[in-house]
Amino acid sequence: MAGSVRMGTAQGRWVLAATIAGSGMAFLDSTVVNVALARIGEDFDAGFVALQWITNAYTLTLAALILLGGVLGDRLGRRRVFLAGVVWFAVASALCAASPSSEVLIGARALQGVGAALLTPGSLAILSSAFVPRDQPRAVGLWAGLSGLSGAVGPFLGGWLVALDWRLVFLINLPLAALVLFGTLRHVPETRDTLDATSRLDLLGTVAVVVSLSGLTWSLTEAGSRGWTAPVVAAGVVGLAAGVAFVVVEDRSSHPLVPLRIFRDRVFTATNAATFFIYGGLGVYGFLVVLQLQVVARWSPLAAGTAMLPATVLMLLLSSRMGALAVRTGPRVLMATGSLLAAASFALAARLDADVHWLTDLAPSAVLLGLGLSLAVAPLTATVLAAAPEQLSGAASGVNNAVARTAGLLAVAVIPALAGLSTASTEDPTALQHGFPTAMLAGAAALLVGAGVSWFGLGRGARVQRASDASAEPVKR
């Protein structure tokens, strides 16, 4: 059933504010922590692999459970599950801030990811179900741009907070959570998939995806420092086997975590494939560039975070417009062009070294990244939702978010190891500088693949509105 909330109304503004702020917390946390990694490494005497796990523990539970979060929202109520995720995320953030060691912080980050897995798909599914069909692309564009903006502003905000105390990067989530709870309880309508509301949850599929991602992530991360020892290989084999088991379980289940029939749609499948390569590259950029600026170039956390402001400003100005433009042009050209611009940004970033200058070295990369993300992210997100039936919007959102987080998770596990960074530390700028250009070029290659998938996989008929929506404007061909 189509939603009734309209853009431009008081309720519409509150629904947007609550969902954007909620998902924005998760996006913010995935980037703001990157600025704090160097200081955390110094305080806890943590090596590069420990820093990888501080990032990956969060992304691992987020990616592994986000599918369950989407299905729970569809069946139990998207607003209800969204609220539970916000509360969980806030409590876990407080635990992160109180962590006395890197090991405890890694565990608390894993708990944070569970909360993010509940709230992230719910925020997008609420928009897709609550707004009237013709307002959905614009609402999703605002969500993508402003939620992404929170991630882009993360390095800037993180720089200010880390200058005082790195624990503040986690405590900032508490007032944000309070704002989201207020707006959601007062103004967000409840929606659910009434067709499948009484179905059982796919717990076997959930266990399979958790085991798969855990095994693969541990294997790929530890291989860089330990080598391909028997335990590392065994974990990888278990992860692969669990991945195969997941597909088999979903195909045979009467209540699948991922309804495999949605992949019969070429546009849905191609958009998710593009998502994997685009977000894989972006994960490497977010993890390594701020470290490079602090460890190699010896910039302060504030300077390193502020350096990416051009990308932040461009996303703020352009993302909503790109969502509206995609209604008229289709997503194909925008997604492909945006991926190419982001790849060029990575190639420029590969030149960053100890003598980096912001105006001539970093600013051009930040501008290209901001333009690329503005062009690609909003059309990508809207296209995924448009390709799935309305009653499966939560599952579709969960699949796309899972693909994006899994891509970042595996990229941060694999690419630094391939670039020889596993033995580096925050006190070893030479080792970081040696592998950094290789890692950036690997990220650029992933984005080039994403551009190719966007262009050849989507085709001219791809839309950012559901074909059944009679009010949708025709796509220019």
C-alpha positions in Angstrom: 0.0 0.0 0.0 1.4 3.4 -1.0 2.3 5.9 1.7 0.5 9.1 2.4 3.3 11.4 3.7 4.1 14.3 1.4 7.2 16.3 0.9 7.0 19.9 2.1 4.6 19.1 5.0 5.5 19.3 8.6 5.2 15.5 9.0 7.3 15.0 5.9 10.1 17.1 7.2 10.1 15.3 10.6 10.1 11.9 8.9 13.1 13.0 6.8 14.9 14.5 9.8 14.4 11.4 11.9 15.4 8.8 9.3 18.3 10.9 8.0 19.6 11.5 11.5 19.2 7.9 12.5 21.0 6.4 9.5 23.4 9.4 9.7 24.6 8.2 13.1 25.6 4.9 11.5 27.3 6.6 8.5 28.9 9.1 10.8 30.4 6.5 13.0 31.9 4.6 10.1 33.9 7.6 9.1 34.5 9.7 12.2 36.3 6.8 13.9 38.8 6.7 11.1 40.1 10.1 12.2 40.6 8.7 15.8 42.4 5.6 14.7 45.9 7.1 14.9 45.3 8.4 18.5 43.6 5.1 19.5 46.7 3.3 18.2 48.9 5.5 20.3 46.9 5.2 23.5 46.5 1.4 23.3 49.8 0.7 21.6 47.8 -1.1 18.8 49.3 -2.3 15.5 47.8 -1.9 12.1 45.8 -5.2 12.3 44.2 -4.0 15.5 43.1 -0.8 13.8 41.7 -2.8 11.0 39.6 -4.8 13.5 38.4 -1.6 15.2 36.9 -0.7 11.8 36.0 -4.2 10.7 34.3 -5.4 13.9 31.7 -2.7 13.4 31.3 -3.4 9.7 31.2 -7.1 10.2 28.2 -7.2 12.4 26.5 -4.5 10.4 26.9 -6.4 7.2 26.1 -9.8 8.6 22.9 -8.7 10.4 21.6 -5.9 8.2 19.5 -8.4 6.2 17.9 -9.6 9.4 17.3 -6.0 10.3 15.4 -5.3 7.1 13.3 -8.4 7.4 12.5 -7.7 11.0 11.3 -4.2 10.0 9.1 -5.6 7.3 7.5 -8.1 9.6 7.5 -6.5 13.1 7.1 -2.9 12.0 9.8 -0.6 10.5 9.4 2.1 13.0 9.6 -0.3 15.9 12.8 -2.0 14.7 14.3 1.4 13.8 13.7 2.7 17.4 15.2 -0.5 18.9 18.3 0.0 16.7 18.7 3.6 17.8 18.6 2.7 21.5 21.0 -0.3 21.0 23.4 1.9 19.0 23.5 4.6 21.7 24.2 2.1 24.5 27.0 0.5 22.5 28.5 3.9 21.7 28.7 4.6 25.4 30.5 1.3 25.9 33.0 2.2 23.1 33.7 5.5 24.9 34.5 3.7 28.2 36.7 1.0 26.6 40.0 0.5 28.6 41.8 -1.5 25.8 41.8 -2.1 22.1 40.3 -5.6 22.7 37.3 -4.2 24.6 36.9 -1.5 22.0 36.7 -4.0 19.2 34.0 -5.9 21.1 32.0 -2.8 21.8 32.3 -1.8 18.1 30.9 -5.2 17.2 27.9 -4.4 19.4 27.6 -1.0 17.7 27.3 -2.7 14.4 24.3 -4.7 15.7 22.4 -1.5 16.4 23.3 -0.1 13.1 22.1 -3.2 11.4 18.6 -2.7 12.9 18.3 1.1 12.2 19.9 1.5 8.8 17.6 -0.6 6.5 14.6 0.7 8.5 15.4 4.3 7.8 15.3 3.8 4.0 12.4 1.4 4.1 10.4 4.0 6.1 10.9 6.6 3.4 10.0 4.1 0.6 6.8 3.1 2.4 5.7 6.3 4.1 5.9 8.8 1.3 3.6 9.0 -1.7 5.1 7.4 -4.8 5.9 10.5 -6.7 7.8 12.1 -3.7 9.9 9.0 -3.0 12.8 9.7 -5.4 13.3 13.1 -4.0 13.0 11.8 -0.4 15.5 9.0 -1.1 17.8 11.6 -2.8 17.7 13.7 0.3 18.2 10.7 2.5 21.2 9.5 0.4 22.8 12.9 0.2 22.3 14.0 3.8 23.0 10.6 5.3 26.0 10.4 3.1 26.9 13.9 4.2 27.0 12.8 7.8 29.6 10.2 6.7 31.5 12.8 4.7 31.4 15.4 7.6 32.7 12.6 9.9 36.4 13.3 9.3 35.8 17.1 9.9 33.8 16.5 13.1 36.2 13.8 14.2 39.1 16.1 13.9 37.6 18.6 16.3 36.6 15.9 18.7 39.9 13.9 18.6 41.7 17.1 19.4 39.9 17.1 22.8 39.6 13.3 23.4 39.1 10.5 20.9 36.3 9.0 23.2 34.1 12.0 22.2 33.7 10.5 18.7 31.5 7.9 20.4 29.8 10.1 22.9 28.5 12.4 20.2 26.0 9.7 19.3 24.1 10.0 22.5 22.5 13.4 21.8 21.9 12.4 18.2 20.1 9.3 19.4 17.9 11.4 21.7 16.9 13.7 18.8 16.0 10.7 16.6 13.9 9.0 19.3 11.9 12.2 19.8 11.2 12.7 16.1 10.4 9.1 15.4 8.0 8.6 18.4 6.1 11.8 17.6 5.9 11.9 13.8 7.0 8.7 12.0 4.1 6.4 11.0 4.4 2.6 11.4 4.6 0.5 8.3 5.1 -3.2 7.7 4.8 -6.0 5.1 1.4 -7.4 6.1 1.7 -10.3 3.6 4.6 -11.9 5.4 4.1 -10.5 8.9 3.2 -13.9 10.4 6.1 -15.8 8.7 8.9 -17.3 10.7 12.3 -15.7 10.7 15.1 -17.3 8.7 17.5 -17.9 11.6 19.4 -20.6 9.7 20.1 -18.2 6.9 21.2 -15.5 9.5 23.6 -18.0 11.1 25.0 -18.9 7.7 25.7 -15.3 6.6 27.3 -14.5 10.0 29.6 -17.5 9.8 30.5 -16.7 6.2 31.4 -13.1 6.7 33.2 -13.8 10.0 35.3 -16.6 8.6 36.2 -14.7 5.4 37.0 -11.4 7.2 39.2 -13.0 9.8 41.0 -15.1 7.2 41.6 -12.2 4.8 42.6 -9.8 7.6 45.0 -12.1 9.4 46.6 -13.5 6.3 48.4 -10.2 5.8 50.2 -10.5 9.1 50.3 -14.3 9.8 50.5 -15.6 6.3 48.4 -18.4 4.9 48.7 -20.7 8.0 46.4 -23.7 8.6 44.0 -21.7 10.9 43.8 -18.8 8.4 43.1 -21.1 5.5 40.6 -23.1 7.5 38.7 -20.0 8.5 38.5 -19.0 4.8 37.2 -22.4 3.7 34.6 -22.3 6.5 33.5 -18.8 5.4 33.2 -19.9 1.7 31.3 -23.1 2.6 28.9 -21.1 4.8 28.3 -18.6 1.9 27.3 -21.5 -0.4 25.1 -22.9 2.4 23.4 -19.5 2.7 22.4 -19.5 -0.9 21.1 -23.1 -0.7 19.1 -22.3 2.5 17.6 -19.2 0.9 16.6 -21.0 -2.2 14.8 -23.8 -0.2 13.3 -21.7 2.6 9.6 -20.8 2.6 10.5 -17.6 4.6 14.0 -16.6 3.3 16.1 -13.8 4.8 16.8 -12.8 1.2 14.0 -13.6 -1.3 16.2 -14.8 -4.2 13.4 -13.9 -6.7 14.2 -10.3 -6.4 17.5 -11.0 -8.1 15.6 -12.1 -11.2 15.3 -8.4 -12.0 18.4 -7.5 -14.0 18.4 -3.9 -12.8 18.3 -4.9 -9.1 21.2 -7.4 -9.6 23.3 -5.0 -11.7 22.8 -2.2 -9.2 23.9 -4.3 -6.3 26.9 -5.5 -8.3 27.8 -1.9 -9.0 27.3 -1.1 -5.3 29.8 -3.8 -4.3 32.6 -2.3 -6.4 31.8 1.3 -5.6 31.5 1.0 -1.9 34.5 -1.4 -1.8 36.7 1.4 -3.2 35.2 4.0 -0.9 35.9 1.8 2.1 39.6 1.9 1.3 39.6 5.7 0.8 37.9 6.4 4.1 40.2 4.0 6.1 43.6 5.0 4.7 43.6 8.6 3.5 43.1 10.1 7.0 45.7 7.7 8.4 48.1 8.8 5.6 47.6 12.4 6.4 48.2 12.0 10.1 50.9 9.3 10.2 52.9 10.2 7.0 52.3 13.9 6.5 52.1 14.5 10.3 48.9 16.6 10.0 46.8 17.1 13.1 43.5 15.2 13.4 41.7 18.5 12.8 43.6 19.3 9.7 43.2 15.8 8.3 39.5 15.9 8.9 39.0 19.3 7.5 40.8 18.4 4.4 37.8 16.6 2.9 35.4 19.6 3.3 35.0 20.1 -0.5 33.5 16.6 -0.9 31.1 17.4 2.0 29.9 20.6 0.5 29.4 19.2 -2.9 27.4 16.3 -1.6 25.2 18.7 0.4 24.5 20.9 -2.7 24.1 18.2 -5.3 22.8 14.9 -4.0 19.1 15.8 -3.8 19.3 17.4 -7.3 20.9 14.2 -8.7 18.0 12.2 -7.2 15.5 14.4 -9.0 17.6 14.4 -12.3 17.7 10.6 -12.3 13.9 10.6 -12.6 14.2 12.2 -16.0 17.4 10.7 -17.3 17.5 7.3 -15.6 20.4 6.2 -13.3 22.8 4.7 -15.9 24.7 7.7 -17.0 24.8 9.3 -13.5 26.1 6.2 -11.8 28.7 5.4 -14.4 30.0 9.0 -14.6 30.0 9.3 -10.8 32.1 6.1 -10.5 34.6 7.4 -13.1 35.0 10.7 -11.2 35.5 8.9 -7.9 38.2 6.6 -9.6 40.0 9.7 -10.8 39.9 11.0 -7.2 41.6 7.9 -6.0 44.3 8.1 -8.7 45.1 11.7 -7.5 45.1 10.6 -3.9 47.8 8.0 -4.7 50.3 10.9 -4.9 49.8 11.9 -1.3 53.1 11.7 0.7 55.0 13.5 3.5 55.1 16.7 1.5 51.4 16.9 0.6 49.9 20.3 0.0 46.2 20.7 0.4 45.4 23.1 -2.5 47.4 21.3 -5.2 47.4 17.7 -4.0 44.4 16.9 -1.8 41.7 19.4 -2.8 41.4 18.2 -6.4 40.9 14.6 -5.1 38.3 15.8 -2.6 36.4 17.7 -5.3 36.3 14.8 -7.7 35.2 12.5 -4.9 32.4 14.8 -3.9 31.2 15.1 -7.5 31.4 11.4 -8.0 29.4 10.5 -4.9 26.8 13.2 -5.6 26.2 11.7 -9.1 26.2 8.1 -8.1 24.8 7.5 -4.6 21.3 8.9 -4.8 20.4 7.3 -8.2 21.9 4.0 -7.0 19.8 3.9 -3.8 16.6 4.9 -5.6 17.2 2.4 -8.4 17.5 -0.5 -5.9 14.2 0.3 -4.2 12.4 0.9 -7.5 13.5 -2.5 -8.8 11.9 -4.4 -5.9 8.2 -4.8 -5.0 7.0 -2.3 -2.4 6.2 -5.0 0.1 9.9 -6.1 -0.1 11.3 -2.6 0.3 12.9 -3.5 3.7 14.5 -6.7 2.3 15.7 -4.8 -0.8 17.2 -2.0 1.4 18.8 -4.7 3.6 20.3 -6.5 0.6 21.8 -3.3 -0.8 23.1 -2.1 2.5 24.6 -5.6 3.2 26.3 -5.5 -0.2 27.7 -2.0 0.5 29.0 -2.9 4.0 30.3 -6.3 2.9 32.2 -4.6 0.1 33.8 -2.1 2.5 34.5 -4.9 5.0 36.3 -7.1 2.5 38.1 -4.2 0.9 39.6 -3.1 4.2 40.6 -6.7 4.9 42.1 -7.5 1.5 43.5 -4.4 -0.1 45.9 -3.2 2.8 47.2 -6.8 2.9 47.8 -6.8 -0.8 49.6 -3.5 -0.5 51.9 -4.7 2.2 50.4 -2.6 5.0 49.6 -5.4 7.5 52.9 -4.9 9.4 52.6 -1.1 9.5 51.8 0.9 12.6 50.9 4.4 13.5 54.6 4.9 14.5 55.9 3.6 11.1 55.3 6.2 8.4 57.7 4.6 6.0 55.7 1.3 5.8 52.5 3.2 5.4 53.9 5.4 2.6 55.3 2.3 0.8 51.9 0.6 0.4 49.5 3.6 0.3 49.7 4.3 -3.5 49.1 0.6 -4.3 46.0 0.6 -2.1 44.6 3.7 -3.7 45.1 2.4 -7.2 43.4 -0.8 -6.2 40.4 1.2 -4.9 40.4 3.2 -8.2 40.3 -0.1 -10.1 37.3 -1.3 -8.1 35.5 2.0 -9.0 36.2 1.5 -12.7 34.6 -1.9 -12.5 31.6 -0.3 -10.8 31.4 2.2 -13.7 31.4 -0.6 -16.2 28.7 -2.6 -14.4 26.6 0.6 -14.1 26.8 1.3 -17.8 26.5 -2.2 -19.3 24.4 -3.8 -16.5 21.6 -1.3 -16.1 20.6 -0.5 -19.7 18.6 2.4 -20.8 15.4 1.2 -19.3 16.5 1.4 -15.7 14.3 3.6 -13.5 14.4 5.3 -10.1 10.7 4.9 -9.6 8.7 1.7 -9.6 7.2 0.8 -13.0 3.8 0.4 -11.4 3.7 4.0 -10.2 1.4 5.7 -12.6 2.7 9.1 -11.6 6.3 8.3 -12.5 7.7 10.5 -15.3 9.0 8.6 -18.3 12.7 8.0 -18.6 14.3 9.7 -21.6 15.7 7.1 -24.0 
